[in-house]
Amino acid sequence: MGAAATRALDAGGEPGDGADVAVYTDIAEQDLESFLAGFDVGRPITFKGIAEGVENSNFLLETEAGRFILTVYERRVRRDELPFFLDLLSWLAAHGFPSATPIPDRQGRTLGVLNDKPAALVTFLPGLSVRRPDTARCREAGEGLAWLHQAAQGFSGRRANDLGQPAWGRMFAPLARAADALKPGLAPVIRADLDELEAVWPRGLPEGIAHADYFPDNVFFLGGKFAGAIDFYFAAWDALAYDVGVALNAWCFEPDGGFNVTKAGAFLSGYRRRRELDEAELAALPVLARGAAMRFFLTRLADWGATPPGSLVRPKDPLEYERKLAIHREGLALIGLGA
Amino acid sequence: MGAAATRALDAGGEPGDGADVAVYTDIAEQDLESFLAGFDVGRPITFKGIAEGVENSNFLLETEAGRFILTVYERRVRRDELPFFLDLLSWLAAHGFPSATPIPDRQGRTLGVLNDKPAALVTFLPGLSVRRPDTARCREAGEGLAWLHQAAQGFSGRRANDLGQPAWGRMFAPLARAADALKPGLAPVIRADLDELEAVWPRGLPEGIAHADYFPDNVFFLGGKFAGAIDFYFAAWDALAYDVGVALNAWCFEPDGGFNVTKAGAFLSGYRRRRELDEAELAALPVLARGAAMRFFLTRLADWGATPPGSLVRPKDPLEYERKLAIHREGLALIGLGA
């Protein structure tokens, strides 16, 4: 039944910048039919593996009832956390945020099984992601993130951010040698960063559901306007301004490594159209963005070391985030922003 | 702009049985917009890399005007042959055969350039391919192939089959060592096959445009009925019954390696609903199918040897076709079929 995309799995979760790799798995027509028999969506008309999402296999499915994305969850997503993610998506859609909505089966369940793996059917979300967002799209993306934060308010599901600041020291411990192998002398620098981040990490900021992987590939636009977000599989309870920090790193660095403060300003002003950032949040942004750079550096470093030579998975370069981290360390990015 | 699937390139061209691999390349939004500006299709609404086709990158593109497949041709397709393929698709669609139709740009050209590569926009063809076709679908697929052969009649384009029988000896010459490495003693067996195929290869059979890669992944069904064919990038002028031989190998072997004569009978009876096979064609089928097995064995063997260790491309197993070839060599497949 065609081949289906299983994107290269990387613990970091951010989708592809530059060349990426996918491993294909097949879904037999009988298995698809059995799965769909549980839903009230009619017969399939189109079924194609698509290159979207990094933690799972995604298929574009058109049936007599409309268009959907069928997601088959791969090993990186913990099965017991799936209800949180699916409930969050249902909540967001019910509260007006443009995200894919899980389709319940005839028994009201949004989580099913396909090929012995957890699987879910969600609505198709139109829109296009942008590889190199311009300033206008950074503004739109910022507003979209605030919208997401607002729409998630009241959602009762909870998931701790297992890739948040308290975890970084533990994550780095087995990676010190890999850091030095990547760049001689890097391990003590990272250790000092971790100590400093631990010491100055802001507490008491407004918390809520953070997307935690709000990269350009996970945001859709239509005619230059924000049209929705996808790939919520890192969503967790955290400081909302930390989510802004993750996004500033993902949206506002230029390919040459420089931080584009105009785009950052646009992102923040877009965000503040929907949700105000208080003084403590604005003051915390430099350290939050530095921490966010640490988080993606660490997961990329872990993937780098864990990928055997000759593997079919090509890990993302940890040095990209090492450079972002260095810029934040020097205080060369978020200076006087939004104050 | 999202990531886009470039399927693993393999000279054989047949799409994935079993796990497959794709390499992703990106298309920047500006590049897509420049490309689309040449067409009268409105603005993009959805753009997703899809896992379809092995010789090129395919994207599902929805615009204000409808749904399309955008194909970016990769290195394996010769640029000077693209007009033949696109003209063939236009001809087939104009003559009622369900295939993707190239969309001309404002200047009437169907072949454009995107990311410095040849690219074309074609209509979206609904339908689902089937990984393990049942007997009923083999019948439908057979009828579809005859339909294709009939619809192509009168098309004036010509392309010699550079992977046809006259080429096999030349293709094998540099691969003899690889054959012996794959299976000790195989090279002399293949050489004897090639001599025998050369000696008994049927001449004077009805010729026309052959798809030449009519595998289940390239055929769509809707509600169990034939709904169209894709991936014409091996199409060439050849004996039409040779195309049937390729298809019998692709559709009628079971996963355990056995040839399912019931499915073969169904394929042929479906074919003959649309186009009669004359006595000479029926008599030639065993040797044509044997030759077709040789053709896919040879291209798989070439890919096997050409793939460096640790490559991101996982070549298909040449032994699958070596086994099919052995079954044809022993005359254990097409016995008294359709006679």
Interface residues (C-beta under 8 A of the other chain):
Chain A: M1 G2 A3 A4 A5 R7 P15 G16 G18 A19 D20 V21 A22 V23 Y24 T25 D26 I27 A28 E29 Q30 R43 P44 I45 T46 F47 K48 G49 I50 A51 E52 L60 E62 P126 G127 L128 S129 V130 R131 R132 D217 L222 G223 P309 G310 S311 L312 R314
Chain B: M1 G2 A3 A4 A5 R7 P15 G16 G18 A19 D20 V21 A22 V23 Y24 T25 D26 I27 A28 E29 Q30 R43 P44 I45 T46 F47 K48 G49 I50 A51 E52 L60 E62 P126 G127 L128 S129 V130 R131 R132 D217 L222 G223 P309 G310 L312 R314
